[in-house]
């Protein structure tokens, strides 16, 4: 499976107007958890759920085209996303929408989890802003088999900063692994999600063998040199 537009896990609830870029009304429901390893961390109680949502915000020392290519490379997501075993594109809906399945490894005493999500990508080339939103979905192409099926709702907002030399990233995740795991334990372990995610992303963008997604380069007006190379991505 080739590189593709998404990440995350996944992981990850949102109502946002992309046309407004990163500028948005202050969401007072988010509670600050402090600042660690260059990441501003937040938590939020989600109505109807005992699982807490988490958000991380921080700067990545790499241009938008590189950060976006890392986030959207399904093949290599497992290199930097904590506990991810495999990312699979189940179905392409159109150029910027996919059904994605993520398999997460669990400790030996727990059954692995998987998350199937409708993933949608929006790109604003003028503002140099990329927005990825994921919501759990049930599809016949990805039936529940060997794993416990979790639920997730999340977003990635990726924006070019400092004349294109750096990238601001805001990532949110509300992931319920379901099953018999106590929710207080889920919240305890997921508290580290922001720092784990940004730490992995920062290490990944430094790798010399990264390939830029051609369509990302085209949309953002970036010239891909022979030494940089590129990787194809379904739809992009």
C-alpha positions, 0 to 999 in steps of 0.5 A: 500500500503506497503512501496516502493522505492521512495519519492518525491515528488516529487517531482522532472531534471536530467542528471547524471552519477550514476557511478560517484557517487556524484562527477560531473562537477560543474553546473554553472547554479545553483545560490546559495540562501544561507545556512539555517537550515543546508541546502545549497539552490540553484535555477536554471532557466529552459529553456522553463519554467517560473517555477524555479527549486530548490535544497537542500543539507545537512547532515542527522544525520542517516545512509544511510539505515535509510534515504533511508528507509524513502525516499522510504516508500510510505505509510509514505511519507505524514508524512514528505513531505510538502502538500502531502496527499497521495502517491500511486504506480500505477504500478510496471515496474520492481524491481527498476522502478515504476509509482507513483502518488502523491496527493498534498493538496492546499489552500481552494481556489485552486484545489488540484494537483496530479503528476504521475511520472516514478520513477527509483532507482539505488543502488551502494552498493560499494559506498553506494550510492542511486539515485532516479530520477522522471519524469512526465509521462502519463499512462492510469492507472492514468487518470486525474480526480478530480485534476489538473495534474502537471508536475515534474522532479527531483532527490534524491542522497543519500550517506553514509558519516562519516563511515556510521554514517551520510548521505549526501542528495542532492535533486532537484525539478522542479515542475509545478502545472499547472492551473491558479496559477501565476508562480511568486507565484509558485516560491515564495512558492516553494522557501521554498521547500529545507528547508521544505524537509530537515526539515521533513526528519530530524524529520522523521528519529528520529521516534522510529517506523521506519522500515527498508526496507529489500532489502535496508538492504540486498544490503547495508549489514546492519543487521536488529535487532529484535528491529529495525524491517523491512517493506516490499517494492514492488520490494525491 
